[in-house]
Amino acid sequence: MVQVMSHLPEPHSRATTPTNEIDLLVLARAIWSHKYLLLAYIVGAIILAALYVFIIATPRYAVSVYVDAPFSGNLAQLNKGRGPAGLEPYTPGQVFAYFTRRLGSDEAFQRYLQITLQHPDGTTLPASELAGNDWRVSIDAPQPKGRNLYKITVQDNTSQAAYDGLVRYLNLARSQAADTLIDDARQSIALSIRNIERTLDEHRQVTREKREDRTQRLTEALAVARAIGLQQPQLTLAQPPSQDALRPYLDGSELYARGIKALEAELAVLKARENDDPFISNLREEQARLRLLQEIDIQLDNVHLFRFDGEVIQPEKPVHPKKKMILVLAVLLGSMLGVLHILWQRILRSGTAF
């Protein structure tokens, strides 16, 4: 007998695979069940941020201004007398360069801190104090493709102090730059004066030596004329000699041919001459240029090194601390800490991560 066996289907075995993925719905329920704890973290973070923003942190106000090269008309007093005296007038770019070199200099910054922090004059500021106050002044150079505008920003604890600090820093940089410019200009003028005086002295020396040489030649020619008894010049009035033929009688070896009377008269004049200036060519022009150089007077008040591009506006709100940003970050940080706390409690209770 054939035994027919019925094969019953075997039940499928369910293999459970552990997973570390967090069920978002379970997470949301867990957070909601501990919503007061989460709210406590958020409120605590906001309170701490508010304490920092409104009580602990010292506010900082910033005042900024853009400066550009002065106009050519602003340099009229600075360039007064330079052109007629033979000196090149200053251009706006040259003058502005003196100022911009001083803007970011350590000398200007250190002097500014000495005045702002009421540090005694003649003493050196400690390195720690310099580093701790580097936030007070910032200089932004112009962009390569933009206008040649420098941005100066000064910060302080009050709006008025920031405004006064910007004015003080600009005055310091301007004063230092103007002193350097005036010193360079005066040195250039003094050098030109010395060169002209040296040239005039050399001209006078050369003219005096030429007069002495002329006297010597006339003396020798007079001796020759007396030796041969030549009283009158050997020139005929009927046919005046040409310039080339006359030259030896005036300057050359045949000078004696002018005769005793003419030679004695010229010698007497040359020996009696006390001043050779009227016989120096271009002497009066050089003297006029010398007077113009000596009359140039550059004063600090006449130097315009820059101009403002826009107005200096006193700030109404501090730039530090950033209250809104800090409060928003406090809410985010409190939320994160609260969620982490809730998850940690859940893990400790169940012994597994959801």
Helices and strands as residue ranges (DSSP letters): H 24-33, H 35-51, I 52-56, E 61-68, G 72-75, H 92-103, H 106-116, H 127-132, E 137-140, E 150-156, H 159-228, H 243-250, G 255-258, H 260-272, G 277-279, H 283-295, G 300-302, E 307-308, H 323-350
